Amino acid sequence: MDFFYLGILVFLIVLATFDLSVGVANDAVNFMSPAVGAKAAKFRTILLVAAIGIFVGASTSSGMMDIARHGILNPLYYTLDDVMCIFLGVAATDVILLDIFNTLGMPTSTTVSMVFGLLGGSTALAMSKMLGSGYTYAELINTDKALSVIIGIFLSVAIAFVVGLIVMWITRLVFTFHYKKHLRWSIALFGGLSVTSIFYFLLVSGLKNSTLLTAIGWTPDWIDAHRATILLSCIVGFSVLMEVLHLFKVNIFRIVVLFGTFALAMAFAGNDLVNFIGTPLAGLESFLDFTANGNGTAASQYTVSVLAGESHLPGKHWFLIGAGVIMTVAICTSKKAQKVVETTVNLSRQDEGEEVFSSSKIARRTVRAVLSATSFVGRFVPAGMARWIDSRFSQDSVELEEGAAFDQVRASINLVLAGLLIVVGTTLQLPLSTTYVAFMVAMGSSLADRAWGRETAVYRITGVITVIGGWFITAGAAFIVSYLIASINHFGGFIAMILVMCVVAAVVISNNRRFKQKKEQDNVDTLFRQLVRSHDKEETWQLLLEHVRRTQGDILTFTRNTFRSITQGLMHENMKELRAATQAIDDEKALWKRYRRKEILGMRKIDYLLAVEKNTWFHLGCNSATQIIYGLKRMLEPCVEHVDNNFKPLPQDYVDELIPVCNDVDRFLESAYQMITEGDFKNVDELLVEGNAVKSRISQIRHSQQDRIQREDSNIKLALLYLSTLQETQELVSISRHLLRASKRFQTQ
């Protein structure tokens, strides 16, 4: 029995190791996106600063595990067997949810995931205890903590967004987008206030329970008692230091951004470490207490009262250092961390760039309402003041670092405000999530910076709504999944626990495989990012050329596969293949819409005369690709209706005619794909003639089919379906020929 519990603990520690990796990947958005978006330093430098902050924060953490030990459940009413069921459910839920969000590139809260996981798992065991005893839910569960987290969610979202909007608007009025011209009289005070805010944030949030401060007598009570003195001294000292550094031509904004990155990373590692290793360490301490004091008592009868007090786990400091090492390695190597950071950067970038979200009805109505409100308020603003404000927000020749999404002024505000709001939340004992604060401050500041123009607002708002929706889904999903897993563990015993371990391992492996496949599909997006960052027109043209080759090649590959699925599904009455084709068309339609918008942005960056020369062929190629997708959809819909209703299959003579046509179309599309992707059009005339011959053969079969329809013994439904398929196939070849011609004229000089 003890051996099995030891096995569960080993699995929990393995999950904790993986949880540290996926957790730091998701929370990387908290402290890395401002520096990455503003290009405050090289990406390796930003990673190094964040990694050092994480290691120091984890290593010096007091390791307060109260929330995992007795913050949600009351350990005086739970046995070792109970907490093992709960902790296994929490760890499994946490890893699965965070890994799913990381794979999607969506930031979420590790705190909410763990708290609601604990609440769900504890509730599952509480329900079984309440049935056979006089216990109440309030005795078994600490509901106040869960309620405070829910309140914190709303406060984090609303307050952070509004404060970020107001402060960024005022800051931009002072510095404008040409901030390097307005530094002489303001940079010292701005730098002093910013560094003081971040430093105080470190004291209150990052180091408040650190052994480094307690060793010199700087306890939380001492800091509270001398708060005014600390703040005043720091403001004066740092302002003088910033002025001196400015006189020596040092970039003060870069110092603020990197220091803020370090501070947030350190605070994250020190405070959120419990989210990853709290439950495994609580389980380990429970097991050690059981083995030392159980005296033959069964695990299902031994109360884990040891969790009611402070942790006295032997070697706890080494666990914290080990966690720091794992998190440091994870932040430096995780591709998912970079993907999560990109989501926030793309939603807050100053230019149009790459929009990863589509439009939505809520976003469209929101934009329309804001435009109406702005127009109404604008009637009461004096014309002179309106012109002055517009001049302060003029974005002509914006001063951005090479490849930056926004400037270092906004990056500084994002980090300073995130730190200040967390300090305020800590002081007021409100559990403001670092993820929520950092993300919503970034969104508010980008709105104030007029980064959400009329061409991008609907996409950005949809993205923000999607991310916020994901946060609430995290809470609900964590509660439900943990409740179910803990219930299964409790009623299913050891066999159920083993099955849960296997399922968790399978889900994690599957998610990572899908993420790798998606990364391979994102190669074109990587090419686009290189295109956006390029300032050399010749290089931009070559990158755009390669991007167009790849996207048009992808369209032809999709066309071949989907056309084959439609015809095979029709001929063999394979509904599964037809449904797969339906999903593929929907996905390709959304993907092509993104690709087309990106390439239009690329056309704006190439030489003007070259753009005039290539514009017609570029848009002809885009329209041809769009028509191919719609043509396949028109071909598919009657086939799905026919097969799904179990109507009579195609007669064999129809099938015998259609198979050679499908082979001819497939060969033509394959040749067109090779020609476009290789950029070699020396045999294009022969291929166009071959395509025309395929059209002629299909036309002959169509005329024959029209004659068949006149016969009284023919099945009208089948005859019309077959005729429609032939017509759309002929149109597909015709449009593909247009795409081939357009691609040739676009690629060749």
N, C-alpha and C positions, 0 to 999 in steps of 0.2 A: 504493500500500500504506500509506504513512504517513498519507495522507488518510483512509483507512478507520479506522485506529487513532485518529486524532484525532476522528473521528465517534463512535467508541465512548466516548471520554473525555467528549465533550460530553454524550452520553446518560447516562453515569455521574454527571456533575455534576448533570444535571437530576433523575435519580433521587435523588441525595443531597439536593437541595433538597426534594423531596417527602418523602424519608425523614425529614428534620429535622422536617417538619410532623407526619407521622403518629407519629413517635417521641416527640416532646414531648407529643402528645395522649395517647399511651398512658402515658407516665411521669408525667403530671400527677397521677395518683393518689398518687404517692410523697409529694408535698409540699403538695398542695392539699386532700385529703380531710379531714384533721383540722380545718383552719381553716373549711372550708365546712360540715362537719357540725356544728361547735359554734357557727357564726355569730359567729366571733370579730370579724368586721368585715363591712362590705358586700362583696358579691361582687367589685365593681370594685376595692375596696381590696386584697383578697386577690390578685386577678389582677395588680395593679400591683406588689405586693411580690414575687410569684413571677416576674413578668416582669423586674424589676430584678435579682433573683438570677440568673436565667438569663443575662441579658446580661453581667453582671459575670463570672459563672463561665466563660462561653464566651470572652469577650474576654481574660481573664487566664490562660486555660489554657495550659499549656506545650505543648499539642498533641502529647502523647506518643502516637504511632501505632504503637508496637512490636507490639501484638497483631495489627494488620492487616498490618504489614510482615513480621515474622518470628516472631510469637508462635505461629502454627500451622504454616505451611509453611516449609521451609528454602529461602530464595531462591537459594542457591548451586547448586541442582539444577533450577531452573525458568527458562524463557525468557520473553521479553516476550509471545510468543503465548500461552504457558501462563497467565501471570498475568492477561492480558486475558480469557481464557475463564473463569478462576476469579472475578475481580472482577465481571464482568458477571453471573455466576450468583449471587454473594452479594448484590449490590445488588438484583437482580430478586427474589430470594427474600425478602430483608428487607422490601422495600416491600410485596410481596403479603401476607406473613404479618401484618405489623403493621397494614396497612389492614383485613384481615379481622377481626382481633381488635378494632380500634377500632370497626368497624361493628357488631360484636356487643356492644360495651360491656364487653369483658373485658380486665383488665390482664394484661400479659405482660412478659417481660424482653427488652429490646433487646440486652443483653449476650449472653444465651443464643442469641438469633436470629442475631447476627453470628458468634459463635464457632463454633456448629455449622454455620452456612452456610459459613464458611471451611473447617471440617473436612471437610464434604461435598464442596465443590468441589475442595479440594486432594487429597482421597482419589481422586476421579475421575481426575485427571491423574496421580496417583502410581501408580494401577493400570496405566495404559498404559505408564509408564516402567519399572515393575518387570518387565513382560513381555519387554522387549527388552534388559535390562541386568542387572547384578548388584546393583542397589540394593535395599535393604530398606525396609520401610515406616517403621521407626524412623528411618532416615536422612532420608527425605523429609518426614516429618510429625512435629511436636512433640506427641506424645500426652499429655505431662504436663499441658499447659495445659487440654486438653479434660477430662481426668480431674479436675483441680482444680475446674473449673466444675460438673461433675456432683456432686462432693462438696459444693460450695457450695450447690447446690440443696437437698439434704437438710438441711444444717445451717441454712440460712436459714429453711426452713419450720418445722422442729422447735424450734430454739432461740428464734426470734423469738416463736412462739406461746406457749411455756412461760414465757419471761421476761415477756412482756406480761401474761399471766394472773397471775403471782405479784406483780409490782410493782403492777399496778392494784388487786389485792385489798388489798394492804397500804395503798396510798394512799387507797383508799376507806374503810378502817377509820379512818384519821386524819381525813379531811376530811368524810366522809359525803356524801350527796347535797345536804345543806343546807350546802354548803361555806362560804358567806359568814358563817356564824356561828362558824366554827372557824379564822379566819385570824390572830387576834391574835398567837399565839406560834409559829406554824409557817410563815407565808407567806414571811417573810424567808429562812429557811433553804431552803425549797422553791424559791423563786425564784432564790436564789443558786446552788444546786446545778444547777437546770435550765439557767439561762443559761450557767453555766460549762461544762456538758456540751455545749451547742450550740456555744459559742465554741471549745472544744477540738476538737469535731468539724469545725468550719470550718478550723482550723489543720491538722489531720491529713489530712482528706479533701478539703475544698473548696479550700484554698489552699496545700497542701503543696508544689506545684510552680509556684505562681504567681510571676510576676515582681514582684508587689507586695511579697511577703515576702522574696524573695531580694535585692531591692534594699536592704533594711535589715539584711540579714545573718541573717534568720530562715530558715535552711535546714532541711530535714527532720532532718539530723543534730543541728543546734543545738537544735531543739525537743525531740528525744528526750533530749538531754543535760540539759535544764533542765525536764523534764516536771513534776517535783514542785513546783518553784518556781512555774511557771506556774499549775498547778492550785490551789495553796494561795493564791496572790495573788488569783486570780480568784474563788475561793469567798468569801474575806473581803470583797473589794471589791464584788462583785456582791450579796452578802447585805446589806451596809450600804446599798447603793443601792436594793435592793428594799424595805427597811424604810422608807427615806425616802419613796420613791414611794408606798408603801402608806399612810403617814401623810397624804399629800396626795390620798388617795382614788383613786389610779391603779389600774386593774385589772391586777394582776401576771400573771394567767393569760393575758390578751390579749397582753401583751408577749411572754411565753414562746412563745405559739402563732405570732404573726407573725414573731418572730425565728427560730423553728424552721422556719417555711415558707421564709423567705429563705435560711437555711443549707442546707436540703435541695435547694432549687431551684438554688442556686449550685454545690453539690457535684455534683448531677446533670449540670449543663451542663458543668462542668469535666472530670469524669471519664468521662462516658458519651458525650462528643462523638465519640470515636473510633468508636462504634457506628454513627454516621451518615455521617461524612465520611472515615473512615480508609481504606477501600478506594479511593474515587475519588482521594484525594490520593496514595496509594501508587501507583496506576495512572498518575497524572499525572507523578510523579517518575520512574517507570520509563521512561515515554515520552520525557521530556526528556533523561534519561541516554542513551537509545538514539539520539536524534537528534544528540546532541553527541558521542558516542563510538562510534557504530555502525560508522562507516567502511565502509559498504557491506555489512556483515553482515546476513543475513536475520533477521527478527524471530523466526523459529522456531529460530534458532541463537544468539541473543544472550541470555546469562545476566544476570538482573537482580540482580547481586550488590550493587547500590547499596542494595537493601532490607535487606541484612544489618546495616548500621550505623544510626547515628542519622539522622533526617531533616534534610536541608539544602535543602528545597524553597524556592525564592525566593518572597517575599511571603506566607509561610505565615501570618503574623500577620493579614494582611487577610482570608484565608480564615476564620480563627477569628472575627474581628469580623463578617464577613458571615453566618456561621453563627449567631452570637448574635442578629443582627437578625432572621433568618428564624424562629428559635425563639421570639423575643419576640413577633413578630407572630402566630405560630401559636397560642401559648398564649392570646392575647387574643381570637382570632377563631374558634378551632376549636369546633364543636358536639360533635365526637366526644370531645374532652377532657372536656367537661362530662358526657357520657354515661358515660365510664369512671369519673369521680369519683363519679357517682351510684351505680354498682354497689357500690363499697366503702362509701359512706355508708349505703345501704339495708341492707346486710348487718350493719352495726354500730349501727344506730339503737336508741335506748333504748325507744321505744314500738313497737307492732305495725306501724304504718305500712303501706307498700306492699311486699309480698313478691313479688319478681320471679322467684323460682325455685319450682318445684313440689317435692312430697315425693319421696323415693326410698327404696328398701329399705335401703340402707346407712345413711341418715340415721335412719330409724325404729329400726333395730337399735342404732345408736349411742346414741340418746336413751334407749332402754329399758335399755341396759347402764349408762349413767351414772346413771339414776334408781335402779337396783338398787344400784350401788356407793355412791351418796350415802346411801341408806337404811341400808346396812350400816355405813358409817362413822359415821353419826349416832347409832347405838346407843352408841358409846363416848365421845361428846362430852357433857360435863356440861350439864344442862338450863339452868343459869344462864348459862354461856358461850354456848350456842346462842342464847338470847334476846338477849344483849348483841350478838352478831354480827349477828343479824337486825335489831336496832334501828339499827345503824350502816349497814345496807343498806336501810333503809326508804325507799321512793320516794314517800311521801305528799308532795304539793306539791313535786315536784322542781324545782330552780332551773335552768330552761333559758332561753336567749335565745329571742326570738320566732322560731318556725319551725325551731329547732335540732333536730338528730337526737340529740345527746348534749351533755353539758356541757363547759365549758372545762377542767375538771380532767382528764378523759380525753383531750381533744385535746392537752393539754400532755404527758401521759405518752406518748402515741403518738409525738409528734415527738422528745421527749428520748430515749426508748428506741431509736427508729430510728437516731438519730445515734450513740448510744453503741455499739450493736451493730455499726454500720458501722466505727466507730473500732476496736473490738476485732478485727473481721475484717481490717481493714487492717494492724493491728499484727501479727497472727498470720499474715499473708499468705494469708488465706482469701478467695476471691472471692465475698463475700456480695452477692447482687443487691439493689439498693435497692428494686426492686419487691417482691420476696419479703419483705424485712424489714418494709417499711412496711405491707404488706397483712396479714401474719400478726400483727404487733404489734397492729394494729387489731382483728383477730378475737379475739386472746387477751384484750385489755382489755375488749372488749364482753362476752365470756363471764364474766369476773370481775365485771363490773358487773351481772350478772344480766339483761342485755338479751335473752338467748336464753331466754325463758320457754317453758313447755310448749306454748303456742299457736304459737310461732314457731320453736322449735329445729330442727324437721325441715327447714323451708324454708331457714334460715340455714346449716345443715350441708350441705345439698344444694348451696347456692351456693358455699360454701367448697370443697367437693370438686370442683365444676365448674371453678372458677378454677384450683385446683391441677392438675387434670387437663389444663387448657389449657396450663399451663407445660411439662409434660412433652411434650405434643403439639408445642409450639413447637420443642423440641430435636429431636425425631424428624423433624418435617416439614421443618425448616430443613436438616437433614443430607440427607434424601432428595431434596427439591426441588432444592437446590443441586447435589447430585451429578448429578442427571439433566440439569439445564440446562448445567452445565459439560461433561458428556460430549457433549451435543448440539452445543455450541459447538465442542468439540475435533474431533469427527469430521465435523460438517457444514460447518465453515468459515464464511466470511463470510455465506453465504446463511442458515445456521442462526442466526447472531447477529442478523441483521436480523429474522428471524421471531420470535426471542425478544423483541426490543424491541417489536415490534408486539403480541405476546401480552400482555406486561406492561402496555403502555398500555391495551389493551382491558380487562384485568382490573381495573385501577385505576378506569377510567371506569365500568365496570359496578358495582363496589362502591359508588362514590359515588352512583350513581343509586338503587341499592337503599337506601342509607342515607337519602337524601332522602325516598324513598317511605315508609320506616319512620317517619321523623320526622313526616310528615303523619299517619300512623296513631296517633301518640303524643299527639295533641292532647287526647284524653280523659284520659290520664295526667297531662298538665299541669294540667288542670282539677282532678283529684283532689289534686295537690300544693297547689294554692291552697286547696282545701277543708280539708286537714289543717292548714295554717298559720293558717287563720282562727280568731279567738276571738270573733267576733260571731255570735250564734246565728241572726240573721236572714240575714246574709250567707252563713253556712254552709248554711242551708236553700235559698237561691237557687242556690248552687253545686251542691248535691246534686240539686236539681230539674233543673238543666241536664245534670248527669252522667247521671241516669236517662233523660232524654229522648234523649240521644245514644246510650247503650248499647242502649236498646230500639229506637231507630231503626236502629242497626247490625244488631241481630238480625233485624229485618224485611227489611233489604236483603240480608243473608246468606241468609235464607229464600227470598226471591224468586230470587236467583241460583242457589242450590243446587237448589231445586225444578225450575227450568228445566233445569239441567244433567242432573238425574236423568231427567226425562221425555224430554228430547231424546236423551239417551244411550240410553235404552231403545227409543224409537221408531226411531232411526236406527242402532242397534247400534254406537254410538260409545264404544268402551272407554276412549279417552283422556279423554273428557269425564266418564265415570263415575269414573275414577281421580282426576281433579282434584276431583270432588265429595267423594270419600273423604278426601283430604288437607284440603280446606276444612272438613269437619265436625270432623276431629281438631283442627285449629288453632282453630276457633271454640269448641270445647268447653273447651280450655285457657284461651283468652282470656276466655270468659264466667265461668269459675271465678274468675279474678282480679278481674274487674269486680264480681262479686257480693260478694266479700269486701271490696273497697274501699267499696262502697256501704253495707254493714252497718256498717263503721267510721264512715262518714259519718252514719248514722242515730243513732249514739251521741252525736254532737256537737251535734245539733239540740235545740231545746227539748223537755223531757220530755213535756209534755202533747201537743204536736204529734206527737211520735214515737208516743205511744199511739194517737192518732187515725189515723196513716198506716201503722202497722206492718202491719196485715192486708193492705192493698192493695199495699204494697211487696213483701211476701213472696209474695203471689199472682202479682204480675207476674214476680218472679224465678223462681218455679216454672213459670210458663207458658213463659218463655224457655227454661228447661232442658228442658221437655217437647217444645218445638219441635225442639230439636237432636236429642233421642233419637228423635223421630218421623221426622225426615229420615233418620237412620241406619237405622231399621227399614225404611224404604221403599227405601233404597239397596241394602242387602245382598242381597236376592233378585235385584235387577236386575243387580248385578255378577256374581253367580253364573251367571245365565242367559246374559248376553252373553259372559262370559269363557269359558263352555263351548261357545259357538257353537251354542246351541240355536236352534230355529226362531224367526224374528222375529215380532213382533206382527202379526196379520192386519190388513188395511186397514180392516175395519169397526171393530176396536178402536181403531185410530189415529184414525179419523174421529170417534169418540165422545170420545176423550181430549183432542184438541186444543182444543175449546171449553171443556172443564173447566179445562184449564191456563190459558187466557186469562182465564176468570172468576176463578180463584184469584189470578192475577197482578194483575188490576185491584183486587181486594179488598185484597191486601197493600200495593199502592202507595198506596191511599187511607188505609189504616191508618197507614202510615209518615208520610205528610204530616200527618195529624191529630195523631199523638203528638209528632213533632218540632217542630211549630208550636205545640202546646199549645192548639189551637182545637178544642173538642169540641161545637160547636153542632149539627153534623149527625151526631153519633155514633149516635143512635138509628136514623137511616135506614141508616147503614153496617152496623150490627149486623143489621138486617132483611135487608139485601142479603147479608150473610154467611150468614144462616140460609137464604136462598133458594138459595145456592150449595150448601150442605149438602144441601138437599132434592133438588136436581137430581142430585147425586152419589149420593144414596141410591136414587133411581129407577134409575140406571144399574147400581148394585150389585145391585138385585133382578133386573134383566134379565140380568145376568151370572150370577147364581145359577141362573136358569132355563136359561141356555146350558150350564152345567156338567152339567145332568141329561141333556143330549143325548149319545147314544153316540158321535157323530162328532166331538166337540170334543176338542181337545188339552188334557189335564188340566194339564200343566205350564204352558202358556200361560194357560189359564183361571184357575188359582189365582194366578199371578203378576199378572195383570191385576186380579183381585179384591183382592189384597193392596194393590196400588198405589192402587186406589180407596178402600179402607178407610183407609189412612194419609193420603191426601189429604183425606178428610172430617174425620179427626181433626186434621189440620193446621189446617184452617179453624176448627174448633171451639176449639182452643187459642189461635189468634190472636184470636178473639173475646174469650176470657177475658183475654188480655193487653191488649186495647183497653179493656175495661171497668175492669180494674185500673189502667191508666195514667190513665184519666179521673178515677177517684176519688182517686188519689194526687196528681195535679197540681192539681185544682180544690179550692178552699177550701169 
